[in-house]
Amino acid sequence: MPNCPECVAREKKKIQEKYEAETPEENRNKDDLFQLFENVQVPMEMDKRTKHFICKKCGLYATREQVGDIKSRLNQKEYTKEDRQYDYQEWWQKSKKEKQQV
């Protein structure tokens, strides 16, 4: 059974905030945090008639494909201002190189 992606993301965020608040910055270890994340499980039940998964905690009702889409959307890195600036800089430098070749 898959885990509910929305509930797992919420729980991971709570764990991370608690870990960062309790642990001094010099003692933080990513491995410890990942071990805590591995213990987070919110299993979904399957409705055999409709072949949908149901989360008893938050009420999410989705097919296996929709659960996968939600997981990928939640795991996707947010596109920040720095990313846009880097993309623009890369584009600008690329266009200069092409101008010099012509």
C-alpha positions in Angstrom: 0.0 0.0 0.0 1.3 3.4 -0.8 1.7 6.2 1.8 -0.4 9.3 1.6 2.0 11.8 -0.1 0.3 14.9 1.5 0.3 13.5 5.0 3.9 12.3 4.7 5.0 15.7 3.4 3.3 17.4 6.4 4.9 15.0 8.9 8.3 15.5 7.3 8.0 19.2 7.5 7.0 19.0 11.2 10.0 16.7 11.9 12.4 19.0 10.1 11.2 22.1 12.0 11.4 20.3 15.3 14.9 18.9 14.4 16.2 22.4 13.4 14.8 24.0 16.6 16.2 21.4 19.0 19.6 20.7 17.3 22.4 23.3 17.3 23.6 24.1 13.7 27.0 22.7 14.2 25.6 19.3 15.4 23.1 18.9 12.6 23.6 15.8 10.4 21.5 15.1 7.3 21.7 11.3 7.9 19.9 11.7 11.2 17.2 13.7 9.6 16.8 11.2 6.8 16.5 8.3 9.3 13.7 10.2 11.0 12.0 10.7 7.6 12.2 7.0 6.8 10.0 6.2 9.9 7.1 8.4 8.6 4.4 6.2 7.2 0.7 7.0 6.6 -0.6 4.0 4.7 -3.7 4.5 2.4 -6.4 1.9 2.1 -7.6 0.7 -1.3 -11.2 0.7 -2.4 -11.3 -2.5 -4.5 -14.5 -1.5 -6.3 -13.2 1.8 -7.7 -9.4 0.9 -7.5 -8.8 4.2 -5.7 -6.6 4.8 -2.6 -8.1 6.5 0.4 -6.2 8.2 3.2 -8.1 7.9 6.5 -6.1 10.8 8.0 -6.7 13.6 5.4 -9.4 12.1 3.2 -7.3 12.0 0.0 -9.1 9.9 -2.7 -6.9 9.1 -5.7 -5.8 6.5 -8.2 -2.3 5.1 -8.1 -1.3 7.5 -11.0 -2.7 10.5 -9.2 -0.8 9.5 -6.0 2.4 9.3 -8.0 1.7 12.7 -9.6 1.1 14.3 -6.2 4.4 12.8 -4.9 6.4 14.1 -7.8 4.8 17.6 -7.4 5.6 17.7 -3.7 9.2 16.5 -4.2 9.8 18.9 -7.1 12.1 21.8 -6.1 10.5 25.2 -6.1 11.7 27.4 -9.0 13.2 30.4 -7.2 14.4 33.8 -8.3 18.0 32.6 -8.3 17.1 29.8 -10.7 15.5 32.3 -13.1 18.6 34.6 -12.8 20.9 31.6 -13.5 18.8 30.6 -16.5 18.9 34.1 -17.8 22.6 34.4 -17.3 23.2 31.1 -19.1 21.0 32.2 -22.0 22.8 35.6 -22.2 26.2 34.0 -22.3 25.1 31.4 -24.9 23.8 34.1 -27.2 27.1 36.1 -26.9 29.1 33.0 -27.9 26.8 32.5 -30.9 27.2 36.1 -32.0 31.0 35.8 -31.9 31.0 32.8 -34.1 29.0 34.4 -36.8 
